[in-house]
C-alpha cells in the first residue's frame, strides 16, 4: 500500500512540475510562421525529388529509343547481308520505289526498292514503305520488320556489291549509315 501512495505522489509531483515548467502566458505548440517555413521546406524538397526522378525517367526512355534504333540497324544489316550474299550477282533489280516495281517500270541504278533473285524462281523484295522497312520473302509473304522509324532507304547497284544508305529517326535520335554488301559469287 505504501508503494501505491508513493507512486501517486510522484505522478502528482511530475504533472505539477511539467505544467509549471513553461513561463506564464507561453503556449505549447508551433507558431504559424514555423508551420509556413516547414511547409515551404517540404515543397522545396518534393520539387527537388520530382526533378531528379523526372530526369532519370527521361534519360531511361531516351536510352531505350537509341537502343531500339541500334537494334533496327542490326536487323537490317543481318537481313541484307544474308539475302544479298545468297542472291545471284547480276540478277538484282533496283526500283525508284515499291510502286515503280508494282507498275513494272524499268530497273534503275538506285532507289528504295531492291529485288534480289535466287537460283530458281525465288526472289526477295526489300523496300521502304512510308516510314516502314518491309520484306516480301520467297513465299510471297510481306513482313513489316521495322515500323515508323525509317526516314531514308536507298539502294545503289555497284555491280559487284549493293550499297545501302539509310537513316532512322525516333524521337530526337537519328541514326545514319552506309552499308556495302558483296555478292557471294562476285569476281
ChimeraX attribute file (.defattr): number of C-alpha atoms within 10 A of each C-alpha:
attribute: neighborCount
match mode: 1-to-1
recipient: residues
	/A:1	5
	/A:2	6
	/A:3	8
	/A:4	9
	/A:5	10
	/A:6	11
	/A:7	11
	/A:8	10
	/A:9	12
	/A:10	12
	/A:11	12
	/A:12	11
	/A:13	12
	/A:14	11
	/A:15	12
	/A:16	11
	/A:17	11
	/A:18	9
	/A:19	11
	/A:20	10
	/A:21	9
	/A:22	11
	/A:23	8
	/A:24	8
	/A:25	6
	/A:26	7
	/A:27	9
	/A:28	7
	/A:29	7
	/A:30	8
	/A:31	9
	/A:32	9
	/A:33	9
	/A:34	11
	/A:35	11
	/A:36	11
	/A:37	11
	/A:38	12
	/A:39	12
	/A:40	12
	/A:41	12
	/A:42	12
	/A:43	12
	/A:44	12
	/A:45	11
	/A:46	12
	/A:47	12
	/A:48	12
	/A:49	12
	/A:50	12
	/A:51	11
	/A:52	11
	/A:53	12
	/A:54	12
	/A:55	11
	/A:56	12
	/A:57	12
	/A:58	11
	/A:59	12
	/A:60	11
	/A:61	12
	/A:62	16
	/A:63	13
	/A:64	12
	/A:65	18
	/A:66	18
	/A:67	12
	/A:68	14
	/A:69	23
	/A:70	14
	/A:71	13
	/A:72	19
	/A:73	19
	/A:74	12
	/A:75	14
	/A:76	18
	/A:77	15
	/A:78	10
	/A:79	13
	/A:80	18
	/A:81	18
	/A:82	14
	/A:83	20
	/A:84	22
	/A:85	17
	/A:86	17
	/A:87	21
	/A:88	17
	/A:89	21
	/A:90	15
	/A:91	12
	/A:92	20
	/A:93	21
	/A:94	27
	/A:95	25
	/A:96	20
	/A:97	18
	/A:98	20
	/A:99	12
	/A:100	16
	/A:101	19
	/A:102	9
	/A:103	8
	/A:104	10
	/A:105	11
	/A:106	11
	/A:107	17
	/A:108	15
	/A:109	13
	/A:110	20
	/A:111	22
	/A:112	23
	/A:113	26
	/A:114	29
	/A:115	21
	/A:116	22
	/A:117	22
	/A:118	17
	/A:119	10
	/A:120	6
	/A:121	7
	/A:122	13
	/A:123	19
	/A:124	22
	/A:125	22
	/A:126	23
	/A:127	26
	/A:128	22
	/A:129	18
	/A:130	12
	/A:131	16
	/A:132	19
	/A:133	23
	/A:134	18
	/A:135	22
	/A:136	16
	/A:137	15
	/A:138	15
	/A:139	9
	/A:140	12
	/A:141	10
	/A:142	14
	/A:143	12
	/A:144	14
	/A:145	12
	/A:146	20
	/A:147	13
	/A:148	13
	/A:149	20
	/A:150	22
	/A:151	18
	/A:152	17
	/A:153	22
	/A:154	21
	/A:155	26
	/A:156	20
	/A:157	18
	/A:158	13
	/A:159	15
	/A:160	16
	/A:161	19
	/A:162	23
	/A:163	17
	/A:164	22
	/A:165	16
	/A:166	18
	/A:167	17
	/A:168	22
	/A:169	18
	/A:170	16
	/A:171	10
	/A:172	8
	/A:173	12
	/A:174	15
	/A:175	17
	/A:176	14
	/A:177	10
	/A:178	12
	/A:179	16
	/A:180	17
	/A:181	18
	/A:182	19
	/A:183	21
	/A:184	16
	/A:185	12
	/A:186	12
	/A:187	8
